[in-house]
Amino acid sequence: MTITTTPPSSPVRRGRVTGRLRIRTMPGRIRALAALAALAVLVVLLVTTLTVRDARDGLRVIGHDAGPQVVATGDLYFALSDMDAQLADALLIGGDPGLAGRRAAALRLYEQRRSEANGALLQGSRLAGSDPTEQRNAQAMLDALGRYERLAGQALLTDENSRHAAGPPPSAVTALYRQATDLMKLDVLPKAYNLTLDNGTKVRRTYEAKRSAVLRGRIWVVLTGLLLIVVLAGVQVYFATRFRRLVNPFLALATVGTLVLVVVSVALLSSEAGRLRTAKEDGFDSVLALSRARAISNSAHADESRYLLDPGRADTYEQVYLDKSEAILYVPAGNLDTYYSLLDEKIGGSDFLGFYGTEAHHITLPGQQAALRKVLSGYQKVQNDDRTIRLVATGDRRRALTVKLAGGTDDFDAYDKALVALKDLHGRAFDRAIASGDHGLRGWNAILPGAAVVLIILILAGVRPRLSEYR
């Protein structure tokens, strides 16, 4: 008699069959739906977290990293320009006893600007952190500034020993000043501008990348949130159909919670994108442009002094003055006389280009229009003073210096204060946008995981009674 035995089925195959049976059973389906809903929650969490991180990175770079570096180097550019302007005034005044107070004031301001330039360099160096390239640039700036200060000191000492009357100094002083001002214009200021340019490029690229990422992420938050709502609604309908329960309260709460989370997240991301735009376009861009306008205005004011100080380069300084004036407020003029006339015609409107043309075409802040009008009025007075000084200088350079010191300097100071007030208006808008953005993101590192945990708990609580029916 032959006994035939049937070999036991493979454990692997039995496991597979069991797995299929589990999915095909009601408890298996319920668990699969719960897992799908939990996975959708995690997807929403991941997408929202990454988008919030992009917003936070954008605020950090623009508001706390490269942005402040650019502002610091913009202040550096102004301080360096004004150092050379005050040096020119001091040399132009010379040993005239009647103008000794003016000379002392110019030297005090020279020292103040030197201290501000060193402070701005140190601030820029601190903000650069351990970046070797930026540290090398800062060191190169310090070295070039040291060379300038040595030449400036030699020019001042030679000038004091000459005791010349107000007006062009002796040729030895002029030669030393030419070396100093050439070093400033051709080496020191370009290095300062390159620092500003490099960090400005970093700010622009970060802004474009991060704001676009936030706007794209906002769309993905909506899509993944809708997906989660659809999954939860599907589970709700499935339970209503299979178990004749009209509403599962826990799943209903999870659905409402998802809707609230998505709406709040989208509102937050929209606000953060808007704050990034305000900080960059209404704050940072204008602060940088107006800082440049102030530095160039100051440098042009110094060219007025250089025009009187160095007759051998008078034509060059006159052309440079025109070039700088057109960078500040551009009207199509081939010479200064035409520029003066066109400026008087255009100053009341906005039909001009340059830094102030850009500002006039981007009025977005309360009080900005009035502040800009004050700047333009002051700039017009400065140009009218310049026209008078050059007319007088054709006959008597010493008298032209007296005219410059008597009224031109005061008008320029008033113009400079108006320009600083306008720049500060944009600076406050920048600070508010960054502070508001930081405040809006506060706590979201905990809110998002907490919300995900709550939703998953609600989902599990919603499916648990149905699973218990099969025990």
Buried (B, 14 or more C-beta within 10 A) or exposed (E): EEEEEEEEEEEEEEEEEEEEEEEEEEBBBBBEBBEBBBEBBBBBBBBBBEBBBBBBBBBBBBBEBBBBBBBBBBBBBBBBBBBBBBBBBBBBBBBBEEBEEBBEBBBEBBEBBBEBBBBBBEBBBEBBEEEEEBBEBBEBBBEBBEBBBEBBEBBBEBBBEBEBBBBBBBEBBBBBBBBBBEBBBEBBBEBBBBBBEBBBEBBBEBBEBBBEBBBEBBEBBBBBBBBBBEBBEEBBEBBEEEEEBEEBEBBBBBBEBBBEBBEEBBEBBEBBBBBBBBBBBBBBBBBBBBBBBBBBBBBBBBBBBBBBBBBEBBEEBBEBBBEBBBBBBBBEBEEBEEBBEBBEEBBEEBEBBBBBBBBBEBEEBEEBEEBBBBBBBBBBBBBBBBBBBBEBBEEEBBBBBBBBBEBBBEBBEBBBEBBBEBBEBBBEBBEBBBBBBBEBBEEBEEBBEEBBEBBBEBBBBBBEEBBEEEE
